[in-house]
Amino acid sequence: MPTMNPVLPAEMASIQVDVAATLNLDCTIQRRPQASDAYGSPGTGTYSTIATCKAGMKQPNATLLQNYAYLIAARSTWQVNLPIGQDVAHQDLLLIGTDKLEVQVVLQPRSYAATTSLLASEVR
């Protein structure tokens, strides 16, 4: 069985920069406060902007939709790519163009990653 040559950290960083340059949509990431209220319920405050960056969007494949159907139900869902290392979490809001999307899951790669990839569904 052939072995794969490892990608050197400098090469991976260069790939990540090149891929980030292809992201063409403006994205604002908003997050709700994480502090619990007096009754121990999760924060219910208003969303505030935590970052702006570039993003790319595409339709997810059928396997992704099937694997996360319990999270996305019948909502229109997109696979969104952000620059590697971008701070984004479950239930964050992404404002991309006229779309308002809620992050359902951050997809964790098992090998080399050039972007932070996630599934986000349209907010009604």
C-alpha positions in Angstrom: 0.0 0.0 0.0 1.5 3.4 -0.9 2.1 5.8 1.8 1.1 9.4 1.7 3.7 12.1 2.1 2.8 14.4 4.9 2.0 18.0 4.1 4.5 20.3 5.8 3.0 23.0 8.0 4.3 25.8 5.8 2.7 24.1 2.7 -0.6 23.7 4.6 -0.6 27.3 5.7 0.0 28.4 2.1 -2.9 26.2 0.9 -5.2 27.7 3.5 -4.3 31.2 2.5 -4.9 30.4 -1.2 -8.3 28.7 -0.5 -9.4 31.6 1.8 -8.8 34.0 -1.1 -11.5 32.1 -3.1 -14.2 32.8 -0.5 -16.3 35.5 -2.2 -19.3 36.3 0.2 -19.3 38.8 3.0 -20.3 37.1 6.3 -21.2 38.5 9.7 -21.2 36.0 12.6 -23.4 36.8 15.5 -23.7 35.0 18.9 -26.1 35.0 21.8 -24.7 35.6 25.3 -23.5 32.3 26.9 -24.3 33.3 30.5 -27.3 31.6 32.2 -30.2 33.6 33.5 -31.3 33.6 37.2 -33.1 30.3 36.7 -30.2 28.5 35.1 -31.6 28.7 31.5 -29.2 29.4 28.7 -28.7 33.1 27.7 -31.7 34.6 25.9 -30.2 38.0 25.2 -29.9 39.5 21.8 -27.3 38.4 19.3 -24.2 40.5 18.9 -21.6 40.5 16.2 -18.5 38.6 17.1 -16.7 38.6 13.7 -16.9 39.4 10.0 -15.1 37.4 7.4 -15.5 36.0 3.9 -17.5 32.8 3.2 -18.4 30.4 0.5 -21.7 28.5 0.2 -22.8 25.4 -1.7 -25.5 22.8 -1.5 -24.6 20.0 0.8 -24.5 16.4 -0.5 -27.2 13.9 0.3 -25.1 12.1 2.8 -24.5 15.2 4.9 -28.2 16.0 4.8 -29.1 12.5 5.8 -26.5 12.3 8.6 -27.7 15.6 10.2 -31.4 15.3 9.4 -32.2 15.2 13.1 -30.8 18.8 13.4 -32.0 20.4 10.2 -35.4 18.7 9.7 -37.1 20.3 6.6 -35.2 23.6 6.7 -33.3 24.8 3.7 -29.6 24.1 4.6 -26.3 25.1 3.1 -22.7 23.9 3.5 -20.8 27.1 4.4 -17.0 27.4 4.3 -15.2 30.0 6.4 -11.4 30.7 6.7 -9.6 28.1 8.8 -9.7 28.7 12.5 -12.7 31.1 12.3 -14.5 31.3 15.7 -18.0 29.8 15.0 -20.2 27.5 17.1 -23.5 25.7 17.1 -26.5 28.1 17.0 -24.5 31.1 15.9 -26.2 33.3 13.2 -24.5 33.9 9.9 -25.6 36.9 7.9 -24.6 36.3 4.3 -26.1 38.6 1.7 -29.8 38.6 2.4 -29.7 35.1 4.0 -29.9 34.6 7.7 -28.5 31.2 8.6 -28.3 29.3 11.9 -25.3 27.1 12.4 -26.4 23.5 13.0 -23.1 21.7 13.1 -19.4 22.5 12.6 -18.0 19.7 10.5 -14.8 18.5 12.0 -12.3 17.2 9.4 -10.4 14.0 9.9 -7.3 15.0 7.9 -6.1 18.1 6.2 -8.5 21.1 6.2 -8.3 24.2 4.1 -11.4 25.8 5.5 -13.8 25.6 8.5 -16.8 23.8 7.1 -20.3 23.8 8.6 -24.0 23.2 7.9 -26.3 26.2 8.4 -30.0 26.4 7.9 -32.2 29.3 6.9 -33.9 31.1 9.8 -37.6 31.6 9.2 
